[in-house]
Amino acid sequence: MEILAPAGNYESALAALNNGANAIYLGLASSFSARQGAGNFDEEAFRAILLQAHLCKAKVYVALNTVIKEGGAELDNFFKDLLFAWNAGADAIILQDPFLGKIVHTAYPEILLHLSTQAGVCTIEGAKFAKECGFTRVILARETPLSEIQKIASFIETETFVHGALCTCFSGQCYFSSFAGGNSGNRGRCKQPCRKLYAYNRNGNIDKNYALSLSDLCVGEDIQRLINAGVVSFKIEGRMRRAEYVAAAVRYYRAILDGESNTAERLSDLKRTYNRGNYTKGLAFGQDKRFLSTSIQGHLGEKIGVVKVVNQAYFIDSSFRPQKGDGFKIIRDGIEVGGASFVKLQGKGFIIDSKTRLKNGDSVFITTDTAVNARVLAAERKGKLALELYFAEGEKACAIWCNESIESDTILQSAQNRPLTEEEIRSCFFKTDGLPMDVALNVILKGNVFIPKSELNAFRRKVYAYVCDKIRSYGRIALTKEKLQPLTTLKAGRNAKTAVIAENFEGIAADIAIFKPQNYVDELPISFLEGSFEKYLYYPAFATAEDIQSLANWIKAYKLEGIYAENYGGITFAKEHNIKLFAGTGFNITNRQSLSVLLDNACLSYYAISKELNVKESEALMSDKAFALSSGGLKIMDLCYCPFGKTCAKCDKKSVYILTDENGREFPVRRYVSASGECRFEVYNYAQLIGVGLKNAGQLLDLTLEKSPQNAYSVKDDEAAQKAIYENYTSGHYKRGVL
C-alpha cells in the first residue's frame, strides 16, 4: 500500500519523504505539469530529490499531465522532458492524454505510465482503454463510486485520492477558467473561478455564497474500504500547498495504515495546517452533508475556543497555549468575519487581537499553529547503505556495494610510520556529505597500509558518487528520441456535414443528430427516432454502470448508429457494442500525434477538435472526419453532485437553473437525471458561441438549452443573425486561443 504525496517544491518533497511517504509526485519546471503555479523542479533539483527519494526506498512520479498543442515545438519539448525524466530515474510518468501514452508505450515499452485523473477514468470501460494504450496504472476520477472502483482495481493497478482539494467539475472537463479568462485548467493554469461568490436562482434565493466550492476530501479511517476494494496507491492532493500540510497529511495516513493509536492527534495537526470545510468523505461513498463548503472559503483550521469580551479585550477560555506567530480565524453564525493574532497568555486562556470587532460567542479557529508546523517538519528519514571496504597493502582500495566493485585510483602503499587504522576508515566513510543515509560498514584491512588523507577522502567521494548515481537513475541506459515515429500526415479532406447536440430535433435537418437525454431512463423522443439523419446518443464524461447499460439498451432497441462520447471509455463501449464512435470535444484533441492514434480505431466515424484551440492551431487537425464547435451553447463544467446538498424534499427541480456571479453574469445550469435516479448538472458559459465554423471542418452545434433549437439551427451560417437571437455571445477561443 502506497502513500503518495504531493511535491510542489523541494521543501514539500522532503517533508513528504521524511514523514513516511512511499512515493511523491511532482512537475518539472519546463512545462506540461497540471500545476504550473507550483514551484516545480529544474533539472538539478529533480536529480537531487530523486536521490533523496531512492535512498529512502521511495518512488518519484513525474506529472506531464497537460494537453499538448500542435505547433510551437510543444511535442518536441514534451518528448524531451519525458526522456529526461525517465533517463534521470523517474519511477513512472503521469499523462493526461492516453493517445500520447500509446505512442510513448509503443516507442519505449520500458517506461511505466500512469493515466492522470484528468483523463476521467471512472468505469471499467475507461480502465480497459487505458490498459490497451499501455498504462500500468489509472488514477481514478474523484467521482468514481466504490462499486466501480472495485471492478477497476481487479483489472488494473489503481490509485485514488484520499485527501486534499476537490475540483467541483468532473476531472479533465473544466473549461470555466479557460472561457472566463483564457487560462486553461487543461494546460495547468486554472485560476479557480469556482472559488468565488455565486447565487443559484433556486426557491427564490438571490443571496451569493461559495456555491461551487467543495470541502476538502478526507477519507481518513475509511481508507480501509478502499484497501478492501483493491486500491494500491492513496494519493494526497496539494502541490500548491505548504510543506507543513504535506508533512501532516502524510503523518496522518501513515498512522492509519500502520495501525497507530495517535490518529486523532495527527488529524488535529492536519486540520491546523490546512482544512477547507471540516472535510468530506467524497463521492466514492456517496455525497455527505459536508461535501459543500459554501459559507467559508479557504483554510478553516481547528476550533479551539470562543470569544469572551472582558474589559474591551478579547479573551479566549481554552486549554490551548498559543505562541508568537500563531494565527486565528473568527467564525460567527457559520460565516467568516475576520482574522486574529495572539497577544498574550492570561489565566486559563489567552488574549487575541483583531481588526474586526468581535462579539461574545464568536468561534475561534487556529489556522497557523507554529508549534505544530515545527513538529511535523522536524522529522528525518534516512536510507540504509551497506558497504564492504577492502584495504590491502600493494592493491587498490575496493568498495563492494550490491555485488558491484569500486576501486581507488591508486595502489595502496606500505606505511613507513603509522599505518592506516580501521577506525580512520570508518570515520571517513561515516561522513556522507549531507546525504540522507545511515552507513553500515564491513571493513577488511590487511597489512600495514598507507594512504594520504586526501586520497582516502577522494576514494570516499568516488564511492558515494558512483553509488548515488546508480541509486538515483537505477543505472538506466539512456533512451533516445530516435525511436519515435515521425509526425503523422493526415489524409487531406473536407467535412461539409452538420451535427447537432439537442434534446429535441423538430424542424432540424442536420446530417447528424446527437440526442442528449434529460433523463437516462426515459423513452427516446419521436423527433430523434424518426429524423432522417445519423443518430448518436450522448455518452457523458461521467457515466455510471447504470447509465452505460441504459445507453446499450437504447442502441439495441432502436439500432442507432453510435455514441457521441465525452469520455475515453466510450471507445471501449463502441468496440464492444459494434457501433460507431463520434469522439467529442471532451477528448481534447489538440495535436496530430494524438489524433493519429484516435484515427487508428476502426469504430471512429467522426471527431471534434478541442474547444480551446485558435484557428491556426485547428488547421493542422482537419480531415474529412473533423468537426469543430461553431455555434450554440458552450458547456464549461460537469457537476457530478447535487449543488443544493441533496435537499430533495425542498427542491423545485427546475430543468435549468441560473448561476449568477459577482459581476452579474448569468451561467445556465442544466439539470438532468442519471439512470440511477441521481441529479447531475451541466454549467454553460454565460455567452453563447457564434460563428460559422472552421474551414474544412464540419459544424457542431450545441443546442441543448435552446427552447426553439430549429431557430438557432436555421441561422447556423449567418453570424449576424446569431447575434440577434443571443443576448450574450462570444467567438470562443478561435481568435486568441488559450495559454
VOGU-3710 file (C-alpha; in Angstrom, 3 decimals, decimal comma):
1> meilapagny> 0,000/0,000/0,000  1,417/3,306/-1,125  1,015/6,736/0,422  1,579/9,098/-2,499  2,328/12,692/-1,508  2,396/15,974/-3,444  5,713/17,725/-4,026  5,146/21,213/-5,355  8,697/22,152/-4,456  11,833/20,688/-2,895
11> esalaalnng> 10,841/21,576/0,683  7,482/19,825/0,339  9,136/16,787/-1,237  11,489/16,465/1,745  8,583/16,899/4,149  6,743/14,056/2,447  9,728/11,711/2,433  10,780/12,499/5,991  7,304/11,716/7,301  6,975/8,340/5,629
21> anaiylglas> 5,614/8,783/2,100  6,166/5,759/-0,129  6,125/7,934/-3,229  5,909/11,560/-4,307  4,576/13,167/-7,477  5,913/16,378/-8,952  6,185/18,538/-12,049  9,198/19,776/-13,959  9,873/23,491/-14,209  9,934/23,440/-18,005
31> sfsarqgagn> 6,193/22,843/-18,560  3,407/20,264/-19,080  2,505/19,982/-15,386  -1,127/20,454/-14,373  0,118/22,706/-11,564  2,048/25,411/-13,398  1,707/27,645/-10,323  3,678/25,254/-8,102  7,407/25,674/-7,556  8,183/22,562/-9,605
41> fdeeafrail> 11,665/21,206/-10,262  14,514/22,249/-12,520  16,970/19,554/-13,635  19,340/19,983/-10,692  16,583/19,915/-8,079  14,935/16,958/-9,799  18,102/14,864/-9,712  18,627/15,800/-6,072  15,139/14,757/-4,991  15,394/11,536/-6,989
51> lqahlckakv> 18,449/10,642/-4,935  16,761/11,583/-1,654  13,706/9,505/-2,504  15,514/6,451/-3,831  17,857/6,382/-0,827  14,680/6,147/1,280  13,264/3,411/-0,990  10,544/5,825/-2,120  9,383/6,415/-5,686  9,126/9,582/-7,767
61> yvalntvike> 6,367/10,056/-10,332  6,637/12,913/-12,829  3,453/14,648/-13,960  3,434/15,617/-17,626  -0,336/15,765/-17,401  -1,498/18,628/-19,581  -2,803/18,564/-23,116  -0,081/19,194/-25,709  -0,732/21,546/-28,599  0,302/21,250/-32,201
71> ggaeldnffk> 2,998/23,719/-33,260  5,409/25,829/-31,266  7,695/22,824/-30,678  5,426/21,631/-27,840  5,523/17,997/-28,908  9,309/18,095/-29,246  9,642/19,641/-25,802  7,197/17,150/-24,335  9,251/14,186/-25,541  12,430/15,928/-24,396
81> dllfawnaga> 11,014/16,276/-20,867  9,678/12,725/-20,946  13,044/11,207/-21,842  14,933/13,441/-19,419  12,672/12,441/-16,522  12,864/8,724/-17,292  16,594/8,648/-18,001  17,268/10,581/-14,796  15,446/7,916/-12,768  11,731/8,691/-12,568
91> daiilqdpfl> 9,706/5,671/-11,467  6,685/6,497/-13,636  5,293/9,233/-15,857  1,789/10,630/-15,316  -0,006/11,591/-18,554  -3,428/13,090/-19,229  -3,609/12,061/-22,879  -3,990/8,277/-23,378  -3,274/8,637/-27,092  0,141/10,159/-26,424
101> gkivhtaype> 0,586/7,394/-23,872  0,100/4,781/-26,579  2,756/6,480/-28,720  5,155/6,539/-25,776  4,449/2,914/-24,887  4,996/1,757/-28,477  8,346/3,532/-28,729  9,513/2,939/-25,148  7,735/-0,048/-23,555  10,093/0,150/-20,572
111> illhlstqag> 8,614/3,481/-19,429  5,918/2,986/-16,788  2,857/5,131/-17,494  0,136/6,233/-15,099  -3,038/7,745/-16,560  -3,909/11,027/-14,853  -7,199/11,724/-13,129  -7,564/14,371/-15,872  -8,361/11,522/-18,260  -11,566/10,902/-16,297
121> vctiegakfa> -11,380/7,130/-15,803  -14,471/6,271/-13,768  -15,658/2,994/-15,324  -14,243/-0,374/-16,303  -14,563/0,736/-19,950  -12,157/3,609/-19,334  -9,756/1,321/-17,483  -9,773/-1,157/-20,375  -8,859/1,576/-22,831  -6,056/2,796/-20,547
131> kecgftrvil> -4,557/-0,680/-20,416  -4,890/-1,035/-24,176  -2,826/2,159/-24,549  -0,029/0,770/-22,374  -0,775/2,321/-18,991  0,076/0,225/-15,949  -1,955/2,315/-13,505  -5,045/4,524/-13,602  -5,571/7,468/-11,280  -9,318/7,442/-10,890
141> aretplseiq> -11,623/10,404/-11,241  -12,612/11,588/-7,768  -16,270/10,949/-8,611  -15,818/7,200/-9,142  -18,199/5,201/-6,897  -16,805/2,455/-4,674  -18,600/-0,273/-6,639  -16,826/0,775/-9,825  -13,505/1,228/-8,023  -13,618/-2,444/-7,072
151> kiasfietet> -14,187/-3,527/-10,693  -11,366/-1,346/-11,971  -8,921/-2,368/-9,242  -9,406/-6,031/-10,148  -8,391/-5,216/-13,717  -5,531/-2,698/-13,455  -3,375/-1,127/-10,755  -5,456/1,660/-9,246  -4,729/4,940/-7,451  -7,355/7,045/-5,685
161> fvhgalctcf> -7,350/10,399/-3,952  -7,805/10,210/-0,182  -7,095/13,776/0,883  -6,995/17,372/-0,331  -8,887/19,800/-2,516  -11,759/18,599/-4,673  -12,461/20,050/-8,106  -16,101/20,980/-8,468  -16,042/19,875/-12,120  -15,514/16,338/-13,347
171> sgqcyfssfa> -11,830/15,712/-13,962  -10,472/16,949/-17,288  -13,743/18,579/-18,397  -13,468/22,026/-16,785  -13,344/24,989/-19,161  -14,516/27,645/-16,683  -11,098/29,240/-16,160  -10,464/28,897/-19,878  -13,532/30,832/-21,017  -13,559/33,192/-18,021
181> ggnsgnrgrc> -10,045/34,489/-18,631  -8,089/32,459/-21,149  -6,230/30,355/-18,568  -6,870/26,686/-19,208  -7,065/24,122/-16,439  -6,208/21,501/-19,042  -2,963/23,412/-19,554  -2,176/23,654/-15,826  -3,178/27,300/-15,446  -6,554/27,170/-13,686
191> kqpcrklyay> -7,435/30,443/-11,914  -10,141/28,746/-9,810  -13,202/30,861/-10,649  -15,184/28,141/-8,871  -13,939/29,512/-5,518  -15,713/32,859/-5,996  -19,182/34,026/-4,931  -22,281/32,956/-6,872  -26,034/32,680/-6,410  -28,382/29,981/-7,683
201> nrngnidkny> -31,957/31,061/-8,513  -33,418/28,220/-6,501  -36,553/28,515/-4,370  -36,427/32,303/-4,665  -32,822/32,587/-3,445  -30,725/35,574/-4,588  -28,011/35,539/-1,911  -24,467/34,825/-3,048  -22,186/32,329/-1,370  -19,366/29,998/-2,406
211> alslsdlcvg> -21,883/27,957/-4,343  -19,343/25,959/-6,355  -16,777/25,454/-3,608  -16,321/21,982/-2,150  -14,866/20,943/1,185  -11,510/19,240/1,261  -11,510/15,473/0,935  -10,509/13,417/3,973  -11,171/9,699/3,602  -9,469/9,031/6,941
221> ediqrlinag> -10,289/5,689/8,522  -12,492/4,786/5,543  -9,281/4,161/3,638  -9,805/0,558/4,731  -12,809/0,363/2,400  -10,562/1,391/-0,485  -7,983/-1,188/0,573  -10,697/-3,844/0,590  -11,695/-2,700/-2,915  -8,160/-3,394/-4,137
231> vvsfkiegrm> -6,701/0,114/-4,382  -2,893/0,100/-4,076  -1,990/3,797/-4,017  -3,551/6,507/-1,851  -2,996/9,989/-3,190  -2,832/13,221/-1,241  -3,649/16,337/-3,275  -1,717/19,547/-2,685  1,155/20,544/-4,951  0,135/24,180/-4,365
241> rraeyvaaav> 0,178/23,846/-0,566  2,898/24,370/2,014  5,373/21,807/3,302  3,783/21,569/6,773  0,479/20,491/5,192  2,235/17,778/3,183  4,075/16,590/6,286  0,938/16,499/8,441  -1,140/14,729/5,787  1,477/12,013/5,293
251> ryyraildge> 1,846/11,575/9,072  -1,910/11,157/9,459  -2,306/8,481/6,796  0,934/6,802/7,841  -0,513/6,443/11,349  -3,750/4,951/9,979  -2,039/2,432/7,707  0,477/1,469/10,399  -2,296/0,910/12,957  -1,043/3,552/15,383
261> sntaerlsdl> -3,226/4,856/18,203  -2,470/8,571/17,767  -4,597/9,218/14,696  -6,781/11,808/16,494  -3,714/13,864/17,368  -2,393/13,543/13,822  -5,761/14,677/12,410  -5,704/17,712/14,686  -2,264/18,634/13,357  -3,528/18,225/9,807
271> krtynrgnyt> -6,549/20,460/10,384  -4,258/23,204/11,618  -2,052/23,094/8,540  -4,933/23,202/6,039  -8,622/22,365/6,268  -11,369/23,634/3,984  -14,876/22,867/5,193  -14,059/20,426/8,021  -13,749/17,688/5,412  -15,939/15,413/3,345
281> kglafgqdkr> -15,562/11,698/2,678  -16,008/12,395/-1,028  -18,209/10,899/-3,721  -16,777/7,385/-3,657  -19,023/6,713/-0,664  -21,908/8,970/-1,705  -22,387/12,713/-1,192  -22,370/13,623/2,513  -23,575/16,707/4,398  -20,120/18,299/4,472
291> flstsiqghl> -19,463/17,950/0,756  -20,171/21,611/0,025  -18,246/24,480/1,656  -20,457/27,391/0,650  -20,029/29,628/3,707  -16,280/29,675/4,287  -13,585/29,831/1,643  -10,019/28,748/2,230  -8,329/27,427/5,343  -10,653/26,962/8,332
301> gekigvvkvv> -8,223/25,384/10,789  -9,445/23,815/14,036  -11,741/25,269/16,655  -10,009/25,957/19,971  -12,487/28,203/21,821  -14,944/31,101/21,771  -14,568/34,831/22,339  -15,391/36,430/25,668  -15,170/40,237/25,689  -13,569/41,282/29,015
311> nqayfidssf> -12,673/44,936/29,651  -12,625/45,577/25,886  -10,146/42,741/25,386  -10,854/39,516/23,533  -10,291/36,657/25,961  -10,351/33,003/24,856  -11,018/30,432/27,570  -9,020/27,476/26,268  -6,545/24,826/27,352  -4,560/25,579/24,188
321> rpqkgdgfki> -1,425/27,653/24,780  -0,552/29,656/21,667  2,718/31,409/21,000  4,034/34,294/18,936  3,309/33,780/15,240  0,092/31,801/15,711  -2,891/32,972/13,687  -6,655/32,601/14,057  -9,860/32,856/12,046  -13,109/34,100/13,594
331> irdgievgga> -16,427/32,476/12,647  -19,821/33,964/13,535  -23,036/32,109/12,718  -21,121/29,901/10,312  -19,620/32,846/8,407  -16,028/34,062/8,460  -15,869/37,594/9,893  -12,133/38,177/10,205  -8,744/37,074/11,440  -6,893/37,481/14,720
341> sfvklqgkgf> -3,406/37,243/16,191  -2,033/36,120/19,546  -1,300/38,833/22,119  -0,507/37,131/25,427  -1,374/34,294/27,765  -3,766/35,181/30,577  -5,064/32,946/33,322  -6,689/29,813/31,919  -6,712/31,206/28,412  -5,216/33,885/26,223
351> iidsktrlkn> -5,854/37,257/24,612  -6,137/37,836/20,868  -6,252/40,993/18,766  -8,386/41,540/15,665  -9,131/44,394/13,264  -12,719/43,111/13,257  -14,938/43,998/16,196  -15,575/40,649/17,839  -18,577/39,575/19,888  -19,198/37,220/22,770
361> gdsvfittdt> -19,623/33,711/21,460  -17,655/34,130/18,245  -15,883/30,875/17,423  -12,088/30,928/17,268  -10,241/28,597/14,903  -6,477/28,318/14,838  -5,138/28,474/11,275  -1,418/28,856/11,982  0,000/26,745/14,794  3,736/27,377/14,811
371> avnarvlaae> 4,400/24,543/17,278  2,615/22,029/15,023  4,414/23,338/11,957  7,783/22,950/13,648  6,940/19,467/14,926  5,771/18,000/11,637  8,725/19,466/9,763  11,261/18,149/12,281  11,024/14,528/11,136  14,035/12,988/9,447
381> rkgklalely> 14,261/9,830/7,408  17,421/8,175/6,175  18,159/5,352/3,829  20,342/2,362/4,652  23,583/1,791/2,791  25,757/-1,280/3,357  29,351/-1,244/2,106  32,210/-3,694/2,325  35,561/-1,910/2,253  38,758/-3,772/1,417
391> faegekacai> 42,160/-2,165/2,034  45,228/-4,322/1,353  48,857/-3,356/1,053  50,017/-3,344/-2,583  46,467/-3,362/-4,008  43,881/-0,762/-4,901  41,308/0,007/-2,230  37,965/-1,547/-3,097  34,380/-0,884/-2,049  31,725/-3,513/-2,718
401> wcnesiesdt> 28,077/-2,449/-2,917  25,307/-4,690/-4,207  27,868/-7,004/-5,842  29,469/-4,064/-7,648  33,069/-3,033/-7,060  34,523/0,471/-6,998  38,313/0,775/-6,868  40,555/3,614/-5,799  42,629/5,399/-8,434  45,961/4,457/-6,841
411> ilqsaqnrpl> 47,593/1,388/-5,303  47,895/1,374/-1,530  51,459/1,803/-0,260  53,260/0,322/2,761  53,249/2,514/5,814  56,660/3,798/6,837  55,452/5,097/10,171  51,846/4,825/11,443  49,634/2,505/9,340  46,009/3,176/8,436
421> teeeirscff> 43,543/2,034/11,093  40,051/0,619/10,754  38,758/3,486/12,891  40,142/6,045/10,419  38,397/4,259/7,540  35,103/4,189/9,430  35,410/7,831/10,467  35,992/8,820/6,843  33,119/6,801/5,359  30,643/7,833/8,032
431> ktdglpmdva> 30,883/11,313/6,516  28,053/11,284/3,982  28,349/14,933/2,955  24,730/15,623/3,808  23,288/12,579/2,061  20,304/11,152/3,990  21,733/7,706/4,683  22,951/5,597/7,569  26,024/3,676/6,510  26,793/0,150/7,686
441> lnvilkgnvf> 30,430/-0,808/7,084  32,284/-4,095/6,967  35,967/-3,156/6,892  38,713/-5,585/5,898  42,217/-4,200/6,461  45,287/-6,266/5,519  48,901/-5,341/6,120  50,485/-2,032/7,013  48,530/0,187/4,651  49,302/3,823/3,991
451> ipkselnafr> 47,018/6,217/2,128  47,141/10,009/2,297  44,083/11,539/3,931  43,271/13,455/0,744  43,274/10,234/-1,295  41,117/8,443/1,293  38,585/11,299/1,088  38,747/11,215/-2,704  38,048/7,479/-2,673  35,063/8,010/-0,372
461> rkvyayvcdk> 33,666/10,674/-2,690  34,206/8,393/-5,691  32,393/5,523/-3,977  29,442/7,640/-2,909  29,210/9,377/-6,289  29,059/6,010/-8,051  26,545/4,528/-5,612  24,351/7,623/-5,638  24,302/7,761/-9,420  23,171/4,142/-9,549
471> irsygrialt> 20,563/4,670/-6,827  19,256/7,842/-8,471  18,865/6,514/-12,002  18,861/2,739/-11,411  21,776/2,652/-13,845  19,407/3,006/-16,781  20,673/3,022/-20,321  19,514/6,347/-21,751  16,562/6,226/-24,127  16,806/8,412/-27,212
481> keklqplttl> 14,291/10,219/-29,350  15,240/8,256/-32,448  12,776/5,504/-31,515  9,823/7,826/-32,073  7,827/7,561/-35,265  7,724/10,749/-37,381  4,737/13,048/-37,122  1,691/11,683/-38,899  0,497/13,374/-42,059  -3,280/13,496/-42,063
491> kagrnaktav> -5,167/12,497/-45,152  -6,455/15,698/-46,716  -10,199/16,086/-46,839  -13,114/18,382/-46,149  -16,111/17,695/-43,942  -19,221/19,583/-45,009  -21,614/17,906/-42,551  -23,561/19,463/-39,713  -24,015/17,789/-36,332  -26,403/18,982/-33,629
501> iaenfegiaa> -26,483/18,177/-29,911  -30,010/18,653/-28,574  -32,946/17,197/-26,656  -35,482/17,983/-29,382  -34,928/17,718/-33,156  -38,197/19,047/-34,515  -37,528/21,132/-37,628  -33,809/20,285/-37,670  -32,406/18,899/-40,929  -28,872/18,173/-39,747
511> diaifkpqny> -26,709/15,356/-41,098  -26,075/14,025/-37,606  -28,295/14,197/-34,522  -26,778/13,710/-31,080  -29,504/13,169/-28,516  -28,637/14,341/-25,012  -31,124/12,788/-22,554  -32,709/14,827/-19,791  -33,379/11,514/-18,073  -31,386/8,380/-18,839
521> vdelpisfle> -34,387/6,087/-18,329  -36,974/7,972/-20,386  -38,123/6,936/-23,840  -36,294/8,474/-26,776  -38,203/11,327/-28,487  -40,009/10,756/-31,787  -38,263/13,783/-33,314  -34,978/11,942/-32,843  -36,063/8,428/-33,782  -37,929/9,424/-36,950
531> gsfekylyyp> -35,499/12,028/-38,230  -33,622/11,428/-41,489  -30,149/11,863/-40,032  -27,424/9,722/-38,490  -28,417/9,043/-34,889  -25,968/9,159/-31,985  -26,541/9,056/-28,237  -24,700/11,390/-25,885  -22,224/9,412/-23,710  -21,396/11,822/-20,851
541> afataediqs> -17,972/12,455/-19,352  -19,147/10,890/-16,091  -21,197/7,771/-16,659  -22,008/5,051/-14,155  -22,586/1,400/-14,954  -26,344/2,098/-14,919  -26,009/4,928/-17,447  -23,919/2,765/-19,739  -26,436/-0,051/-19,543  -29,223/2,342/-20,420
551> lanwikaykl> -27,273/3,544/-23,464  -26,690/-0,056/-24,510  -30,399/-0,830/-24,172  -31,386/2,142/-26,356  -28,842/1,271/-29,037  -30,023/-2,319/-29,192  -33,711/-1,426/-29,169  -33,546/1,253/-31,849  -30,479/0,127/-33,857  -28,824/3,532/-33,555
561> egiyaenygg> -25,576/4,379/-35,362  -23,455/5,071/-32,324  -22,460/7,358/-29,472  -21,052/10,858/-29,163  -18,621/10,318/-26,284  -17,014/12,835/-23,924  -15,002/10,115/-22,165  -12,313/7,750/-23,465  -14,325/4,852/-22,084  -16,654/5,461/-24,998
571> itfakehnik> -14,056/3,876/-27,293  -14,289/0,582/-25,435  -18,078/0,854/-25,332  -18,270/1,423/-29,106  -15,990/-1,528/-29,831  -17,840/-3,898/-27,514  -21,227/-2,969/-28,997  -20,005/-2,817/-32,591  -21,244/0,731/-33,139  -19,760/3,981/-34,411
581> lfagtgfnit> -17,919/6,497/-32,271  -18,107/10,273/-32,559  -15,247/11,466/-30,323  -16,485/14,639/-28,642  -14,759/17,820/-27,548  -14,110/16,175/-24,193  -11,357/14,121/-25,835  -9,355/17,361/-26,006  -7,753/16,603/-29,363  -5,016/19,234/-29,722
591> nrqslsvlld> -2,202/17,615/-31,740  -1,692/15,319/-34,726  0,134/12,608/-32,805  -2,854/12,020/-30,541  -5,249/12,336/-33,441  -3,353/9,693/-35,418  -3,898/7,179/-32,593  -7,592/8,054/-32,384  -7,961/7,578/-36,141  -6,499/4,064/-35,838
601> naclsyyais> -9,696/2,967/-34,078  -11,909/1,303/-36,665  -15,047/2,313/-34,775  -14,307/6,029/-35,216  -16,686/7,844/-37,554  -16,058/11,468/-36,553  -14,136/13,549/-34,050  -14,423/17,066/-32,645  -11,299/19,101/-32,029  -10,720/20,773/-28,661
611> kelnvkesea> -12,743/23,905/-27,974  -9,598/25,577/-26,610  -7,766/25,966/-29,938  -7,466/29,019/-32,144  -7,962/28,884/-35,902  -4,293/28,339/-36,724  -3,919/25,556/-34,145  -7,058/23,898/-35,501  -5,961/23,857/-39,149  -3,430/21,049/-38,622
621> lmsdkafals> -6,177/18,753/-37,288  -8,579/18,868/-40,212  -9,750/15,820/-42,175  -12,988/14,523/-43,643  -13,945/13,295/-40,143  -13,263/16,559/-38,315  -15,842/18,735/-36,569  -15,442/21,994/-34,684  -17,907/23,752/-32,408  -19,452/26,525/-34,457
631> sgglkimdlc> -22,390/27,995/-32,527  -24,766/27,445/-29,635  -24,049/26,684/-26,010  -20,566/26,301/-24,530  -20,547/23,711/-21,751  -17,834/24,672/-19,276  -18,364/22,247/-16,375  -19,919/18,887/-15,465  -21,097/18,703/-11,847  -21,497/15,104/-10,679
641> ycpfgktcak> -23,049/16,025/-7,344  -26,069/17,939/-6,067  -25,100/21,610/-5,609  -28,046/22,009/-3,230  -26,853/19,481/-0,651  -29,338/16,784/-1,711  -32,253/18,628/-0,085  -34,579/16,815/-2,461  -37,804/17,350/-0,499  -37,406/21,130/-0,805
651> cdkksvyilt> -36,126/21,172/-4,373  -38,056/22,936/-7,127  -36,404/20,578/-9,666  -36,002/23,060/-12,473  -34,666/21,846/-15,788  -32,347/24,861/-15,952  -31,056/26,994/-13,090  -29,169/30,272/-13,347  -25,854/30,738/-11,593  -25,067/34,448/-11,202
661> dengrefpvr> -21,533/35,643/-10,455  -20,292/38,797/-8,689  -20,387/40,728/-11,961  -23,987/39,822/-12,702  -23,121/37,334/-15,446  -25,663/34,524/-15,679  -24,488/30,965/-16,335  -27,216/28,455/-17,261  -27,035/25,203/-15,272  -28,838/22,286/-16,880
671> ryvsasgecr> -30,147/19,552/-14,580  -30,514/16,012/-15,859  -31,190/12,666/-14,209  -28,910/9,637/-14,362  -30,133/6,095/-14,867  -29,802/5,513/-11,125  -32,051/8,499/-10,362  -29,323/10,917/-9,256  -29,453/14,536/-10,433  -26,419/15,841/-12,280
681> fevynyaqli> -25,719/19,293/-13,631  -24,002/20,938/-16,594  -22,795/24,542/-16,350  -22,827/26,540/-19,587  -20,961/29,731/-20,375  -22,925/32,955/-19,844  -22,311/33,847/-23,519  -23,254/31,599/-26,437  -20,802/30,742/-29,171  -21,346/32,440/-32,521
691> gvglknagql> -19,711/31,690/-35,851  -19,974/29,584/-38,978  -17,328/27,035/-38,035  -13,880/26,432/-39,435  -12,686/25,811/-42,944  -12,690/22,087/-43,870  -14,406/21,094/-40,593  -17,995/20,063/-40,078  -20,194/22,340/-37,980  -21,011/21,120/-34,466
701> ldltlekspq> -23,842/22,984/-32,736  -24,776/22,504/-29,092  -28,456/23,453/-28,906  -29,209/21,582/-25,686  -30,503/24,676/-23,892  -32,406/26,210/-26,807  -36,161/26,416/-26,340  -36,512/26,603/-30,134  -33,466/24,719/-31,447  -34,794/24,918/-35,027
711> naysvkddea> -34,450/28,736/-34,904  -30,831/28,541/-33,789  -30,153/25,867/-36,385  -31,643/27,985/-39,163  -29,015/30,729/-38,635  -26,010/28,410/-38,374  -24,439/30,036/-41,446  -25,319/33,631/-40,552  -23,219/35,147/-37,758  -25,118/38,452/-37,817
721> aqkaiyenyt> -28,407/36,629/-37,310  -26,898/34,655/-34,443  -26,004/37,909/-32,672  -29,640/38,937/-32,994  -31,006/35,845/-31,229  -28,357/35,537/-28,494  -28,345/38,135/-25,728  -24,687/37,477/-24,921  -22,256/35,950/-27,375  -18,603/35,127/-27,897
731> sghykrgvl> -16,318/33,880/-30,655  -14,787/31,450/-28,177  -11,072/30,800/-28,471  -10,860/30,771/-32,254  -9,328/34,245/-32,427  -6,966/34,195/-29,446  -6,757/30,662/-28,086  -5,626/29,942/-24,529  -2,305/29,898/-22,734
//
